[in-house]
Every structure is written in structure tokens, then in C-alpha cells.
Amino acid sequence: MESDVNFEYLRHLSESSNKKAILEELMVAYGKDVWNYAFSMTRKWDQADDITQEVFIKVYRNLYTFRNESSVKTWILTITRNMTLDYRRSAFYRKVTLMDFLAPSAESSSAEQAVIDKMAVNDLWKMVLRLPVKYREVLILYAHYQLSMKEMAQILGVTEGTVKSRLFHARKKMTKLKESHSHGAD
């Protein structure tokens, strides 16, 4: 949470504040986190790019509405999650995904593969990316972003009990994946 301390002033913004400069600071601080989170949910490089752009447009528009309820990081990751869910619900997303499924182009699959290879430095990340979204995202928020149960519950819009339950099931699924992977490697 160290970078949140720098953004304490966001709670006291006025109309005279330089929104563009503030946005640039936020993009530098959280741009990579936003992109990685969007990618982990969509598994598509270009969609993660689009979502990241949309997230920061929304952050810019809503700078003055940010208050104490959460940390800046939690606020931005919540916007990212909501934006990703909206994107995935849209007809455009379903159509593009269906097209990719029916006729994957060599170019898009190699770009996507490059990202998966990069993120999946080891088999563990490959396994995480195979989990259903609700388990995948809770593991990523926990392991990659090191958020607390309370922060994860805020971002996901669920109770802390639900977060704990999803983490438990995600770990169980990971154990099964690891076991089947190690047996398959024999």
C-alpha cells in the first residue's frame, strides 16, 4: 500500500486541481496493475489495452468523487473489475470471442501466446489462468496484488466470508490441477 500514501491529497481535491497531472501520476502508479488485472480476467492483450484506457478515462471523470471509503488502489481496481465485467457482457466482446474461437488468426494467437508465456513464467500461472473467473480473480488479487480480505471483498462486491470461501475453493482447484499436471508429466 506504500503508493497510497502519496495520494492522500486526492481526498482534498478542488476544482482548481490539475486533473491531467494527477491522472498521469495515477497511470504511472497503477497502469501496470490495471492492465494485468484486466488481462487476467479477459486473457486478451488488446482487450486489456482497451479496458485500461477506459478505466483511466473513468478515473479522470470521477477524480473529485474519490473519498475515504477505500484506498486509491482498491478504488482503481474496483473500477477495472467493473469495466472488465461490462466489457465481457457486451455483444462486441461475445462476437469477437466467438470469432476468435471459430477462426483464430495466427497473429492474434501468437500475440496472446506471448503474453501468456510472459505472465506464465511458470506452470502455476498457466494453471491460475485456467481457473474459472471467480477463482482466478480472487487468487490474483490475493497472490499478485497482496490485498487484504476486506479490500478483496470491496473490489469484488461480496462479503469477506465469500472471499475466504472462493480462496479456499481456488486453492483446492489449484491442488487438483497441479496433481493432474504432475501425473501427466510422468
C-alpha positions, 0 to 999 in steps of 0.5 A: 500500500506504500503508493497510497500514501502519496495520494492522500491529497486526492481526498482534498481535491478542488476544482482548481486541481490539475486533473491531467497531472494527477491522472498521469501520476495515477497511470504511472502508479497503477497502469501496470496493475490495471492492465494485468488485472484486466488481462487476467480476467479477459486473457486478451492483450488488446482487450486489456489495452482497451479496458485500461484506457477506459478505466483511466478515462473513468478515473479522470471523470470521477477524480473529485468523487474519490473519498475515504471509503477505500484506498486509491488502489482498491478504488482503481481496481474496483473500477477495472473489475467493473469495466472488465465485467461490462466489457465481457457482457457486451455483444462486441466482446461475445462476437469477437470471442466467438470469432476468435474461437471459430477462426483464430488468426495466427497473429492474434494467437501468437500475440496472446501466446506471448503474453501468456508465456510472459505472465506464465513464467511458470506452470502455476500461472498457466494453471491460475489462468485456467481457473474459472473467473471467480477463482482466478480473480480472487487468487490474483488479487490475493497472490499478485496484488497482496490485498487484504480480505476486506479490500478483496471483498470491496473490489469484488462486491461480496462479503469477506466470508465469500472471499475466504470461501472462493480462496479456499475453493481456488486453492483446492482447484489449484491442488487438483490441477497441479496433481493432474499436471504432475501425473501427466508429466510422468 
